[in-house]
């Protein structure tokens, strides 16, 4: 291989590497966003379960209340 061909190949490899690096960074940000959403939904789910439990207790109290 001659020098120009090697230089061209190195340049292409650098371009490919930069592109892959951008892809990895974008995927990292996407995963981070998905984790944040998952945490948000887990917290909301916990809150809703607490509300359900409280409503069930209130229902039980109302059903046991002597009219």
N, CA, C and O atoms as a CHARMM CRD file, in Angstrom:
* protein
*
  268
    1    1 UNK  N      0.85000  -1.19200   0.00000 PROA 1      0.00000
    2    1 UNK  CA     0.00000   0.00000   0.00000 PROA 1      0.00000
    3    1 UNK  C      0.88800   1.24600   0.00000 PROA 1      0.00000
    4    1 UNK  O      1.94500   1.29000   0.62900 PROA 1      0.00000
    5    2 UNK  N      0.43400   2.21000  -0.70000 PROA 2      0.00000
    6    2 UNK  CA     1.24200   3.42300  -0.71500 PROA 2      0.00000
    7    2 UNK  C      0.79400   4.36600   0.40100 PROA 2      0.00000
    8    2 UNK  O     -0.21500   4.13400   1.06700 PROA 2      0.00000
    9    3 UNK  N      1.54800   5.40400   0.58200 PROA 3      0.00000
   10    3 UNK  CA     1.32800   6.34000   1.68500 PROA 3      0.00000
   11    3 UNK  C     -0.03100   7.02400   1.58600 PROA 3      0.00000
   12    3 UNK  O     -0.72000   7.17300   2.59500 PROA 3      0.00000
   13    4 UNK  N     -0.42400   7.44100   0.39100 PROA 4      0.00000
   14    4 UNK  CA    -1.71200   8.12200   0.22200 PROA 4      0.00000
   15    4 UNK  C     -2.88000   7.21400   0.57500 PROA 4      0.00000
   16    4 UNK  O     -3.86200   7.64900   1.17700 PROA 4      0.00000
   17    5 UNK  N     -2.76100   5.95600   0.19500 PROA 5      0.00000
   18    5 UNK  CA    -3.82900   4.99600   0.50200 PROA 5      0.00000
   19    5 UNK  C     -3.93600   4.80300   2.01300 PROA 5      0.00000
   20    5 UNK  O     -5.04400   4.73200   2.54500 PROA 5      0.00000
   21    6 UNK  N     -2.82500   4.72100   2.70100 PROA 6      0.00000
   22    6 UNK  CA    -2.83500   4.57300   4.16100 PROA 6      0.00000
   23    6 UNK  C     -3.44100   5.79500   4.83200 PROA 6      0.00000
   24    6 UNK  O     -4.23200   5.67700   5.76800 PROA 6      0.00000
   25    7 UNK  N     -3.06000   6.96900   4.34300 PROA 7      0.00000
   26    7 UNK  CA    -3.60500   8.21400   4.90300 PROA 7      0.00000
   27    7 UNK  C     -5.11100   8.25900   4.69600 PROA 7      0.00000
   28    7 UNK  O     -5.85400   8.64900   5.59600 PROA 7      0.00000
   29    8 UNK  N     -5.56000   7.86200   3.51500 PROA 8      0.00000
   30    8 UNK  CA    -6.98100   7.84100   3.20400 PROA 8      0.00000
   31    8 UNK  C     -7.71500   6.84800   4.11300 PROA 8      0.00000
   32    8 UNK  O     -8.80200   7.14200   4.61000 PROA 8      0.00000
   33    9 UNK  N     -7.12800   5.70000   4.32200 PROA 9      0.00000
   34    9 UNK  CA    -7.74300   4.68100   5.17800 PROA 9      0.00000
   35    9 UNK  C     -7.83300   5.15300   6.63000 PROA 9      0.00000
   36    9 UNK  O     -8.84700   4.93800   7.29300 PROA 9      0.00000
   37   10 UNK  N     -6.78400   5.78900   7.11600 PROA 10     0.00000
   38   10 UNK  CA    -6.79300   6.33200   8.47700 PROA 10     0.00000
   39   10 UNK  C     -7.88000   7.39700   8.60200 PROA 10     0.00000
   40   10 UNK  O     -8.60400   7.43700   9.59700 PROA 10     0.00000
   41   11 UNK  N     -7.98800   8.24600   7.60600 PROA 11     0.00000
   42   11 UNK  CA    -9.00700   9.28700   7.61800 PROA 11     0.00000
   43   11 UNK  C    -10.41200   8.66800   7.68600 PROA 11     0.00000
   44   11 UNK  O    -11.25600   9.11300   8.46300 PROA 11     0.00000
   45   12 UNK  N    -10.64900   7.64200   6.86700 PROA 12     0.00000
   46   12 UNK  CA   -11.95100   6.96000   6.87400 PROA 12     0.00000
   47   12 UNK  C    -12.22000   6.28800   8.21800 PROA 12     0.00000
   48   12 UNK  O    -13.34600   6.32100   8.71600 PROA 12     0.00000
   49   13 UNK  N    -11.20200   5.68700   8.79800 PROA 13     0.00000
   50   13 UNK  CA   -11.36900   5.05900  10.10200 PROA 13     0.00000
   51   13 UNK  C    -11.70000   6.09000  11.18100 PROA 13     0.00000
   52   13 UNK  O    -12.52600   5.83400  12.05600 PROA 13     0.00000
   53   14 UNK  N    -11.06000   7.24300  11.11700 PROA 14     0.00000
   54   14 UNK  CA   -11.35000   8.32000  12.06700 PROA 14     0.00000
   55   14 UNK  C    -12.79100   8.79500  11.90400 PROA 14     0.00000
   56   14 UNK  O    -13.48200   9.04600  12.89100 PROA 14     0.00000
   57   15 UNK  N    -13.24400   8.91800  10.64900 PROA 15     0.00000
   58   15 UNK  CA   -14.62700   9.32500  10.39100 PROA 15     0.00000
   59   15 UNK  C    -15.60200   8.28700  10.94800 PROA 15     0.00000
   60   15 UNK  O    -16.58100   8.63600  11.60800 PROA 15     0.00000
   61   16 UNK  N    -15.32800   7.01900  10.67900 PROA 16     0.00000
   62   16 UNK  CA   -16.17900   5.93700  11.18800 PROA 16     0.00000
   63   16 UNK  C    -16.20700   5.93600  12.71200 PROA 16     0.00000
   64   16 UNK  O    -17.26000   5.76100  13.32500 PROA 16     0.00000
   65   17 UNK  N    -15.04500   6.13200  13.31000 PROA 17     0.00000
   66   17 UNK  CA   -14.97100   6.16000  14.76900 PROA 17     0.00000
   67   17 UNK  C    -15.78800   7.31100  15.33500 PROA 17     0.00000
   68   17 UNK  O    -16.51200   7.13000  16.31400 PROA 17     0.00000
   69   18 UNK  N    -15.68600   8.48000  14.74000 PROA 18     0.00000
   70   18 UNK  CA   -16.44200   9.64100  15.21000 PROA 18     0.00000
   71   18 UNK  C    -17.93800   9.38400  15.08700 PROA 18     0.00000
   72   18 UNK  O    -18.71000   9.73700  15.97900 PROA 18     0.00000
   73   19 UNK  N    -18.34400   8.76900  13.98100 PROA 19     0.00000
   74   19 UNK  CA   -19.75200   8.45400  13.78700 PROA 19     0.00000
   75   19 UNK  C    -20.23200   7.46300  14.84600 PROA 19     0.00000
   76   19 UNK  O    -21.29700   7.64700  15.43500 PROA 19     0.00000
   77   20 UNK  N    -19.45600   6.42800  15.08200 PROA 20     0.00000
   78   20 UNK  CA   -19.82400   5.43400  16.09300 PROA 20     0.00000
   79   20 UNK  C    -19.87000   6.05500  17.48500 PROA 20     0.00000
   80   20 UNK  O    -20.72300   5.70700  18.30100 PROA 20     0.00000
   81   21 UNK  N    -18.96400   6.95800  17.74200 PROA 21     0.00000
   82   21 UNK  CA   -18.93400   7.64500  19.03100 PROA 21     0.00000
   83   21 UNK  C    -20.21900   8.45900  19.22200 PROA 21     0.00000
   84   21 UNK  O    -20.78800   8.47400  20.31300 PROA 21     0.00000
   85   22 UNK  N    -20.67000   9.12900  18.17000 PROA 22     0.00000
   86   22 UNK  CA   -21.92400   9.88100  18.23800 PROA 22     0.00000
   87   22 UNK  C    -23.10700   8.94300  18.46600 PROA 22     0.00000
   88   22 UNK  O    -24.01400   9.26000  19.23700 PROA 22     0.00000
   89   23 UNK  N    -23.09900   7.79100  17.79900 PROA 23     0.00000
   90   23 UNK  CA   -24.16700   6.80500  17.99600 PROA 23     0.00000
   91   23 UNK  C    -24.21400   6.33500  19.44500 PROA 23     0.00000
   92   23 UNK  O    -25.28600   6.25000  20.04500 PROA 23     0.00000
   93   24 UNK  N    -23.05800   6.03400  19.99300 PROA 24     0.00000
   94   24 UNK  CA   -22.98400   5.57100  21.37500 PROA 24     0.00000
   95   24 UNK  C    -23.49500   6.65200  22.32600 PROA 24     0.00000
   96   24 UNK  O    -24.22800   6.35700  23.27000 PROA 24     0.00000
   97   25 UNK  N    -23.11400   7.87700  22.08200 PROA 25     0.00000
   98   25 UNK  CA   -23.55800   8.98700  22.92600 PROA 25     0.00000
   99   25 UNK  C    -25.07400   9.15300  22.84800 PROA 25     0.00000
  100   25 UNK  O    -25.72600   9.37600  23.86800 PROA 25     0.00000
  101   26 UNK  N    -25.63000   9.04600  21.65800 PROA 26     0.00000
  102   26 UNK  CA   -27.08300   9.16100  21.49700 PROA 26     0.00000
  103   26 UNK  C    -27.80000   8.01500  22.20800 PROA 26     0.00000
  104   26 UNK  O    -28.82700   8.22800  22.85200 PROA 26     0.00000
  105   27 UNK  N    -27.26500   6.81100  22.09100 PROA 27     0.00000
  106   27 UNK  CA   -27.86300   5.66100  22.77200 PROA 27     0.00000
  107   27 UNK  C    -27.77200   5.80200  24.28500 PROA 27     0.00000
  108   27 UNK  O    -28.70200   5.44100  25.00600 PROA 27     0.00000
  109   28 UNK  N    -26.65900   6.32400  24.76100 PROA 28     0.00000
  110   28 UNK  CA   -26.49500   6.55200  26.19600 PROA 28     0.00000
  111   28 UNK  C    -27.56300   7.51600  26.70300 PROA 28     0.00000
  112   28 UNK  O    -28.19100   7.27400  27.73300 PROA 28     0.00000
  113   29 UNK  N    -27.76300   8.61400  25.96800 PROA 29     0.00000
  114   29 UNK  CA   -28.77300   9.59800  26.37700 PROA 29     0.00000
  115   29 UNK  C    -30.17300   8.99100  26.34200 PROA 29     0.00000
  116   29 UNK  O    -31.00200   9.28600  27.20300 PROA 29     0.00000
  117   30 UNK  N    -30.43400   8.15200  25.35700 PROA 30     0.00000
  118   30 UNK  CA   -31.73700   7.49400  25.26400 PROA 30     0.00000
  119   30 UNK  C    -31.95600   6.55300  26.44600 PROA 30     0.00000
  120   30 UNK  O    -33.03800   6.53000  27.03300 PROA 30     0.00000
  121   31 UNK  N    -30.94400   5.79000  26.78800 PROA 31     0.00000
  122   31 UNK  CA   -31.04300   4.87200  27.92400 PROA 31     0.00000
  123   31 UNK  C    -31.24200   5.65900  29.21600 PROA 31     0.00000
  124   31 UNK  O    -32.04100   5.27600  30.07100 PROA 31     0.00000
  125   32 UNK  N    -30.51500   6.75200  29.34900 PROA 32     0.00000
  126   32 UNK  CA   -30.65900   7.59300  30.53500 PROA 32     0.00000
  127   32 UNK  C    -32.08400   8.13100  30.64600 PROA 32     0.00000
  128   32 UNK  O    -32.66500   8.14200  31.73100 PROA 32     0.00000
  129   33 UNK  N    -32.63900   8.57300  29.52700 PROA 33     0.00000
  130   33 UNK  CA   -34.01100   9.08400  29.52400 PROA 33     0.00000
  131   33 UNK  C    -34.99600   7.95700  29.87900 PROA 33     0.00000
  132   33 UNK  O    -35.94800   8.17800  30.62800 PROA 33     0.00000
  133   34 UNK  N    -34.77100   6.77200  29.35000 PROA 34     0.00000
  134   34 UNK  CA   -35.66000   5.64400  29.65300 PROA 34     0.00000
  135   34 UNK  C    -35.58900   5.27500  31.13500 PROA 34     0.00000
  136   34 UNK  O    -36.60800   4.95000  31.74500 PROA 34     0.00000
  137   35 UNK  N    -34.39400   5.32600  31.70900 PROA 35     0.00000
  138   35 UNK  CA   -34.26200   5.05600  33.15000 PROA 35     0.00000
  139   35 UNK  C    -35.02200   6.08600  33.97000 PROA 35     0.00000
  140   35 UNK  O    -35.70800   5.74000  34.93200 PROA 35     0.00000
  141   36 UNK  N    -34.90000   7.34900  33.59000 PROA 36     0.00000
  142   36 UNK  CA   -35.61600   8.40500  34.29900 PROA 36     0.00000
  143   36 UNK  C    -37.12400   8.19500  34.20700 PROA 36     0.00000
  144   36 UNK  O    -37.83800   8.37800  35.19300 PROA 36     0.00000
  145   37 UNK  N    -37.60800   7.81300  33.03100 PROA 37     0.00000
  146   37 UNK  CA   -39.03200   7.53600  32.88300 PROA 37     0.00000
  147   37 UNK  C    -39.45000   6.34900  33.73200 PROA 37     0.00000
  148   37 UNK  O    -40.50400   6.37700  34.36700 PROA 37     0.00000
  149   38 UNK  N    -38.63000   5.30900  33.74800 PROA 38     0.00000
  150   38 UNK  CA   -38.94700   4.12600  34.54100 PROA 38     0.00000
  151   38 UNK  C    -39.02900   4.48600  36.02400 PROA 38     0.00000
  152   38 UNK  O    -39.93500   4.03300  36.72400 PROA 38     0.00000
  153   39 UNK  N    -38.09600   5.29200  36.49900 PROA 39     0.00000
  154   39 UNK  CA   -38.12600   5.71600  37.90300 PROA 39     0.00000
  155   39 UNK  C    -39.37000   6.53800  38.19200 PROA 39     0.00000
  156   39 UNK  O    -40.00000   6.37900  39.23700 PROA 39     0.00000
  157   40 UNK  N    -39.72000   7.41800  37.26200 PROA 40     0.00000
  158   40 UNK  CA   -40.91300   8.25300  37.42700 PROA 40     0.00000
  159   40 UNK  C    -42.15700   7.37300  37.51800 PROA 40     0.00000
  160   40 UNK  O    -43.00500   7.57500  38.38700 PROA 40     0.00000
  161   41 UNK  N    -42.26100   6.39200  36.61200 PROA 41     0.00000
  162   41 UNK  CA   -43.43700   5.52500  36.60400 PROA 41     0.00000
  163   41 UNK  C    -43.47500   4.61000  37.82400 PROA 41     0.00000
  164   41 UNK  O    -44.55600   4.30400  38.32800 PROA 41     0.00000
  165   42 UNK  N    -42.33000   4.17600  38.29900 PROA 42     0.00000
  166   42 UNK  CA   -42.29500   3.36000  39.51500 PROA 42     0.00000
  167   42 UNK  C    -42.80000   4.16800  40.71300 PROA 42     0.00000
  168   42 UNK  O    -43.55000   3.65200  41.54200 PROA 42     0.00000
  169   43 UNK  N    -42.39400   5.41500  40.79800 PROA 43     0.00000
  170   43 UNK  CA   -42.84600   6.27700  41.88400 PROA 43     0.00000
  171   43 UNK  C    -44.35300   6.53100  41.77800 PROA 43     0.00000
  172   43 UNK  O    -45.07100   6.48900  42.77800 PROA 43     0.00000
  173   44 UNK  N    -44.81700   6.79200  40.56900 PROA 44     0.00000
  174   44 UNK  CA   -46.24800   7.00900  40.36200 PROA 44     0.00000
  175   44 UNK  C    -47.03700   5.74100  40.69800 PROA 44     0.00000
  176   44 UNK  O    -48.10500   5.80900  41.30600 PROA 44     0.00000
  177   45 UNK  N    -46.50900   4.60300  40.30500 PROA 45     0.00000
  178   45 UNK  CA   -47.16000   3.32200  40.60200 PROA 45     0.00000
  179   45 UNK  C    -47.25600   3.10700  42.10900 PROA 45     0.00000
  180   45 UNK  O    -48.29100   2.66700  42.60900 PROA 45     0.00000
  181   46 UNK  N    -46.19200   3.41400  42.82700 PROA 46     0.00000
  182   46 UNK  CA   -46.18700   3.28300  44.28600 PROA 46     0.00000
  183   46 UNK  C    -47.25900   4.18300  44.89800 PROA 46     0.00000
  184   46 UNK  O    -47.99100   3.77100  45.79800 PROA 46     0.00000
  185   47 UNK  N    -47.34000   5.41000  44.40200 PROA 47     0.00000
  186   47 UNK  CA   -48.32500   6.36400  44.90700 PROA 47     0.00000
  187   47 UNK  C    -49.74700   5.86000  44.63800 PROA 47     0.00000
  188   47 UNK  O    -50.61300   5.93000  45.51100 PROA 47     0.00000
  189   48 UNK  N    -49.97800   5.35600  43.43400 PROA 48     0.00000
  190   48 UNK  CA   -51.30600   4.85200  43.09500 PROA 48     0.00000
  191   48 UNK  C    -51.67700   3.62900  43.93700 PROA 48     0.00000
  192   48 UNK  O    -52.83400   3.48200  44.33000 PROA 48     0.00000
  193   49 UNK  N    -50.72000   2.75900  44.21600 PROA 49     0.00000
  194   49 UNK  CA   -50.98900   1.60800  45.07700 PROA 49     0.00000
  195   49 UNK  C    -51.36800   2.05700  46.48000 PROA 49     0.00000
  196   49 UNK  O    -52.24800   1.47000  47.11000 PROA 49     0.00000
  197   50 UNK  N    -50.69700   3.11000  46.97100 PROA 50     0.00000
  198   50 UNK  CA   -51.04600   3.64800  48.28400 PROA 50     0.00000
  199   50 UNK  C    -52.46100   4.20900  48.27300 PROA 50     0.00000
  200   50 UNK  O    -53.21200   4.02000  49.23000 PROA 50     0.00000
  201   51 UNK  N    -52.82600   4.89600  47.19800 PROA 51     0.00000
  202   51 UNK  CA   -54.18200   5.44100  47.08500 PROA 51     0.00000
  203   51 UNK  C    -55.21400   4.32000  47.05300 PROA 51     0.00000
  204   51 UNK  O    -56.25400   4.41300  47.70400 PROA 51     0.00000
  205   52 UNK  N    -54.93500   3.27700  46.31100 PROA 52     0.00000
  206   52 UNK  CA   -55.85000   2.13700  46.23200 PROA 52     0.00000
  207   52 UNK  C    -56.03100   1.51800  47.61100 PROA 52     0.00000
  208   52 UNK  O    -57.15200   1.21900  48.02400 PROA 52     0.00000
  209   53 UNK  N    -54.92400   1.32700  48.32000 PROA 53     0.00000
  210   53 UNK  CA   -54.99300   0.74500  49.65600 PROA 53     0.00000
  211   53 UNK  C    -55.84500   1.62000  50.58100 PROA 53     0.00000
  212   53 UNK  O    -56.67000   1.11500  51.34200 PROA 53     0.00000
  213   54 UNK  N    -55.63500   2.93400  50.50300 PROA 54     0.00000
  214   54 UNK  CA   -56.40000   3.86000  51.34300 PROA 54     0.00000
  215   54 UNK  C    -57.88200   3.80800  50.98100 PROA 54     0.00000
  216   54 UNK  O    -58.73200   3.79900  51.87100 PROA 54     0.00000
  217   55 UNK  N    -58.19800   3.77500  49.70900 PROA 55     0.00000
  218   55 UNK  CA   -59.59600   3.70400  49.28600 PROA 55     0.00000
  219   55 UNK  C    -60.24300   2.38700  49.70600 PROA 55     0.00000
  220   55 UNK  O    -61.41600   2.36400  50.08000 PROA 55     0.00000
  221   56 UNK  N    -59.49600   1.30500  49.64800 PROA 56     0.00000
  222   56 UNK  CA   -60.01800   0.01400  50.09900 PROA 56     0.00000
  223   56 UNK  C    -60.31600   0.04500  51.59700 PROA 56     0.00000
  224   56 UNK  O    -61.32100  -0.50500  52.04700 PROA 56     0.00000
  225   57 UNK  N    -59.43600   0.69300  52.36600 PROA 57     0.00000
  226   57 UNK  CA   -59.66800   0.81600  53.80400 PROA 57     0.00000
  227   57 UNK  C    -60.90400   1.66800  54.08400 PROA 57     0.00000
  228   57 UNK  O    -61.71100   1.33800  54.95300 PROA 57     0.00000
  229   58 UNK  N    -61.04400   2.75700  53.34400 PROA 58     0.00000
  230   58 UNK  CA   -62.22500   3.60300  53.50800 PROA 58     0.00000
  231   58 UNK  C    -63.49200   2.83800  53.13500 PROA 58     0.00000
  232   58 UNK  O    -64.51800   2.96000  53.80400 PROA 58     0.00000
  233   59 UNK  N    -63.41700   2.06000  52.07700 PROA 59     0.00000
  234   59 UNK  CA   -64.56700   1.25300  51.65700 PROA 59     0.00000
  235   59 UNK  C    -64.93800   0.26100  52.75500 PROA 59     0.00000
  236   59 UNK  O    -66.11300   0.09600  53.08200 PROA 59     0.00000
  237   60 UNK  N    -63.94500  -0.38500  53.31200 PROA 60     0.00000
  238   60 UNK  CA   -64.19100  -1.35200  54.38200 PROA 60     0.00000
  239   60 UNK  C    -64.83200  -0.66600  55.58600 PROA 60     0.00000
  240   60 UNK  O    -65.76700  -1.19800  56.18400 PROA 60     0.00000
  241   61 UNK  N    -64.32700   0.51400  55.93800 PROA 61     0.00000
  242   61 UNK  CA   -64.90600   1.27100  57.05400 PROA 61     0.00000
  243   61 UNK  C    -66.36600   1.62100  56.79100 PROA 61     0.00000
  244   61 UNK  O    -67.21100   1.50700  57.67900 PROA 61     0.00000
  245   62 UNK  N    -66.65700   2.05000  55.55900 PROA 62     0.00000
  246   62 UNK  CA   -68.02400   2.41300  55.20800 PROA 62     0.00000
  247   62 UNK  C    -68.94900   1.19300  55.20900 PROA 62     0.00000
  248   62 UNK  O    -70.11100   1.29300  55.60400 PROA 62     0.00000
  249   63 UNK  N    -68.44200   0.06000  54.77300 PROA 63     0.00000
  250   63 UNK  CA   -69.27100  -1.15100  54.76200 PROA 63     0.00000
  251   63 UNK  C    -69.53500  -1.66200  56.17700 PROA 63     0.00000
  252   63 UNK  O    -70.56400  -2.28700  56.43900 PROA 63     0.00000
  253   64 UNK  N    -68.61900  -1.39800  57.06600 PROA 64     0.00000
  254   64 UNK  CA   -68.77300  -1.83800  58.46500 PROA 64     0.00000
  255   64 UNK  C    -69.51200  -0.82400  59.33000 PROA 64     0.00000
  256   64 UNK  O    -69.81200  -1.11200  60.48900 PROA 64     0.00000
  257   65 UNK  N    -69.81100   0.35100  58.79300 PROA 65     0.00000
  258   65 UNK  CA   -70.45700   1.39000  59.57200 PROA 65     0.00000
  259   65 UNK  C    -71.93700   1.02400  59.77400 PROA 65     0.00000
  260   65 UNK  O    -72.65700   0.77800  58.80700 PROA 65     0.00000
  261   66 UNK  N    -72.37900   0.98900  61.03100 PROA 66     0.00000
  262   66 UNK  CA   -73.79500   0.63100  61.27600 PROA 66     0.00000
  263   66 UNK  C    -74.69900   1.81700  60.94300 PROA 66     0.00000
  264   66 UNK  O    -74.55300   2.89700  61.51500 PROA 66     0.00000
  265   67 UNK  N    -75.59300   1.61800  60.05500 PROA 67     0.00000
  266   67 UNK  CA   -76.54200   2.67700  59.66200 PROA 67     0.00000
  267   67 UNK  C    -77.71300   2.61400  60.53800 PROA 67     0.00000
  268   67 UNK  O    -78.63900   3.41200  60.38900 PROA 67     0.00000
